[in-house]
Amino acid sequence: MKQLPHFPTSPLPHFPTSPLPHFPTSPLPHTPHPTPHTPHPTPHTSLSLNYQNYESKNCLFRIRSNGSADDS
């Protein structure tokens, strides 16, 4: 019988005190953050192109190396 009053006393006051003030305080100032993140994909495209170029060069180099070894 002593465990009954202990249950509604702990979870009840803890619930409306933590998630309520934390919700409107965090997501509101976080909304203007996605705007500066939009121009980020542009420099990422050239990086991808650079990587493709590097792979293509690596392939050419490998073929050349193989041909040279074959010639020897």
DALINKA-V925810 format. One record per backbone hydrogen bond with DSSP energy under -1.0 kcal/mol. NH is the residue of the N-H (numbers start at 0). CO is the residue of the C=O. Records with the same first field share a line. If there is no record, write none. Layout:
BEGIN
NH->CO + CO
END
This chain:
BEGIN
6->2
10->6
13->9
14->10
15->11
17->13
18->14
21->17
22->18
25->21
26->22
30->27
37->34
44->41
46->42
47->43
48->44
49->45
50->46
51->47
52->48
53->49
54->50
55->51
56->52
57->53
58->54
59->55
60->56
61->57
62->58
63->59
64->60
65->61
66->62
67->63
68->64
69->65
70->66
71->67
END
